[in-house]
């Protein structure tokens, strides 16, 4: 099942993608669906619906982030060995965590705003894990029980802000529009092995990243369990699980960064793709 949200920013509604990739509205159906949003009970009832009986969305609408704005938007740094190597970083002994500002949360086709004064805005395609049930101190074996599904995330990053302006990474990770999410929330039954997905980035049609989640240092189950020891995870929270090699800062002999007027496409196998334009801030 592929869920999405459509409408103007801040006023999105739930929709479902049918077999012909058309959007079906869920306004009427949700009146009869019980349970907390994104919980196993809630998702289970939606999966019993016949998409062909749901109303079609008849007018073209903006597709927003595939979940409402989360309580926690958590990033994992240097979680692919090849990416750690290209940045000159060491392979971490434990996951490196940071929080992306919720003001960076945006849709999969919204503009990416390059901040004023930025010369080093970079791309990072990532597998996003969406939490479905409150998770605190969960074990690795039970971790996937708390996952609603998966989505595409672009962990857009301003490298100078991140590494040369002092303090934590958050300054380079949380600028407005630096967290495109979606287009779809794909239920976990359609992703039997989250550690066996390809993911990629293209900038103006040039393939820059081409990786696989099998190369994660810390896998999805471990990350959900590990993070829940420090941060209580809530339904709709997103974990961006790290990026493979091929980011702009790692290009040799000279890094390449985003500038206004470019097309940024990122995708994860089976989860859809994003297409954003870059604009000046």
Secondary structure by P-SEA (a helix, b strand, c coil): ccccccccccbbbbbbbccccbbbbaaaaaaacccccccaaaaaaaaaccccccccccbbbbbcccccccccbbbbccccaaaaaaacccccccbbbbbccccccccccccccccccccccbbbbbbbbbbcccccccccccccccccbbbbbcccccccccccccccccccccccccccccccccccccccccccccccccccccccbbbbcccccccaaaaaaaaaacccccccbbbbcccccccccccccbbbbbccbbbbbbbccccbbbbbbbbcc
